[in-house]
Amino acid sequence: MAENLDGYGVQLRSKTTTPSDNQIWLFTNDGYIICKAYPEFALTSMATIIPGDGDNFVAEGIRMNEDDPFISFAGICPKCAANSPFIHRQR
Protein backbone atom coordinates (compact mmCIF):
# COMPACT_ATOMS: atom_id res chain seq x y z
CA MET A 1 0.00 0.00 0.00
CA ALA A 2 1.42 3.37 -1.01
CA GLU A 3 1.61 6.14 1.55
CA ASN A 4 0.64 9.72 0.80
CA LEU A 5 2.01 12.88 2.36
CA ASP A 6 -0.97 15.21 2.81
CA GLY A 7 -0.86 18.68 4.30
CA TYR A 8 -1.10 22.40 3.68
CA GLY A 9 1.18 24.78 1.80
CA VAL A 10 3.13 27.40 3.77
CA GLN A 11 3.57 30.96 2.52
CA LEU A 12 6.24 33.34 3.76
CA ARG A 13 4.83 36.70 4.71
CA SER A 14 5.91 39.77 6.64
CA LYS A 15 5.71 39.38 10.38
CA THR A 16 2.84 41.25 11.96
CA THR A 17 3.49 43.69 14.79
CA THR A 18 2.11 41.15 17.26
CA PRO A 19 2.79 37.67 15.86
CA SER A 20 0.05 35.09 16.26
CA ASP A 21 0.64 31.43 17.13
CA ASN A 22 0.43 30.79 13.36
CA GLN A 23 3.71 32.71 12.96
CA ILE A 24 5.67 31.13 15.80
CA TRP A 25 7.80 28.10 14.94
CA LEU A 26 9.30 25.78 17.55
CA PHE A 27 12.09 23.20 17.35
CA THR A 28 11.23 19.96 19.17
CA ASN A 29 13.63 17.63 20.96
CA ASP A 30 12.77 14.84 18.50
CA GLY A 31 13.85 16.82 15.41
CA TYR A 32 10.68 18.45 14.08
CA ILE A 33 9.95 22.11 13.39
CA ILE A 34 6.34 22.76 14.40
CA CYS A 35 3.95 25.69 14.27
CA LYS A 36 2.86 26.75 17.75
CA ALA A 37 -0.78 26.87 16.60
CA TYR A 38 -0.67 23.32 15.14
CA PRO A 39 1.82 21.21 17.15
CA GLU A 40 0.59 17.96 15.58
CA PHE A 41 1.92 19.15 12.20
CA ALA A 42 5.58 19.50 11.19
CA LEU A 43 7.27 21.77 8.65
CA THR A 44 7.77 19.56 5.61
CA SER A 45 9.72 19.91 2.37
CA MET A 46 7.36 19.60 -0.58
CA ALA A 47 10.13 20.08 -3.16
CA THR A 48 11.32 17.45 -5.57
CA ILE A 49 15.03 17.90 -6.29
CA ILE A 50 16.12 17.05 -9.83
CA PRO A 51 19.89 16.71 -10.40
CA GLY A 52 21.35 18.87 -13.14
CA ASP A 53 24.78 19.29 -14.70
CA GLY A 54 27.68 19.23 -12.23
CA ASP A 55 26.65 20.71 -8.88
CA ASN A 56 23.44 22.26 -10.23
CA PHE A 57 19.92 21.11 -9.45
CA VAL A 58 16.32 22.16 -10.01
CA ALA A 59 13.74 22.23 -7.22
CA GLU A 60 10.15 21.63 -8.29
CA GLY A 61 7.34 22.53 -5.91
CA ILE A 62 3.64 21.80 -5.81
CA ARG A 63 1.06 24.13 -7.34
CA MET A 64 -1.73 24.60 -4.81
CA ASN A 65 -4.45 25.44 -7.38
CA GLU A 66 -4.39 25.21 -11.17
CA ASP A 67 -5.20 28.91 -11.64
CA ASP A 68 -2.91 30.14 -8.83
CA PRO A 69 0.68 31.06 -9.75
CA PHE A 70 1.85 30.24 -6.17
CA ILE A 71 4.09 27.17 -5.98
CA SER A 72 4.76 25.71 -2.55
CA PHE A 73 8.15 24.32 -1.60
CA ALA A 74 7.24 23.91 2.08
CA GLY A 75 4.13 22.77 3.89
CA ILE A 76 2.87 21.50 7.19
CA CYS A 77 1.90 17.85 7.37
CA PRO A 78 1.10 15.49 10.22
CA LYS A 79 4.30 14.39 11.97
CA CYS A 80 5.77 11.31 10.26
CA ALA A 81 6.76 8.24 12.23
CA ALA A 82 10.51 7.53 12.34
CA ASN A 83 10.05 4.62 9.88
CA SER A 84 7.98 6.64 7.37
CA PRO A 85 9.36 6.93 3.81
CA PHE A 86 8.75 10.70 4.15
CA ILE A 87 10.67 11.31 7.41
CA HIS A 88 13.60 12.84 5.47
CA ARG A 89 11.23 15.63 4.37
CA GLN A 90 10.69 16.63 8.02
CA ARG A 91 14.31 16.44 9.24
N, C-alpha and C positions, 0 to 999 in steps of 0.2 A: 504494500500500500504506500503510495507516494504521500509525502508530507507537504503541506503548504505553509508559507510564511505570510500570514495576514496581519494587516495593521493599518496605520494611518500615516500619511505623509507629514513631514515637518518642514515648516517654512521659517527662514531666518528673517527676523524683523527687528526694528529698533526697540530697545528696551524702553518701557514706559517709566514715568517718573517713580511710580510705586509698583514694582513688579508683582505680578500675581503668581500663585503657585504654578501656573502653566509655564512661567518663564524661569523657574528655579530648577536647576539640574543638580542631582546628587550622585556621588560615586559611592557604590556599595562595597562592602568588604568582600563580596563574592564576585566582583569584577564587572558589574553592570553599571551603566549610566542611566538613571531613571529620572523622570519628571516628578517633582514633588506632588503635583496634582493627581498623577496616575502611577503610583509606585508598583503596580502589577505589570506595567509595560516598561520595556527597555529600549534605549536608543539603538537603532538597528541600521546597518548599511543596506541600502536598497540597490546599490550600484553593481553592475556587472563589469568587470575589468577585462578588456580585450587587449592582449599583447600586441605591440606594434613592432616597428623596426628598432633594433638596438635596445636602448633603455626606455623607449617611448611606450605609452599605452593610451587607450581610449576608455573612458568611463561612460557607460550608458546607464541612464536612470529609468524611472518608470513615470510615464505620463499619467497623471491622475484622472483627467477627463479628455476625451478626444478633441474637444473644441478649446481646451485650455492650454496655453503655451507653457505652463509651469511643468517642469520635470523634476521629480523628487529623487534625491540621492540618499536621503536619510528619512527614516520613519520611526514610529514607535510601534512595537509589536509585543505581544505577551512574552514574558521571559522564557527563553528556551531552556530545556533541561541540558545538563552537561553532555549528554550523549546524543543530542539533536544534531542533524546534519547542517543546521543553520547557526550553531553556537558561534562559529568564527565571525558571523556578521554582527554579533553583540559583544565581542571582546576586542 
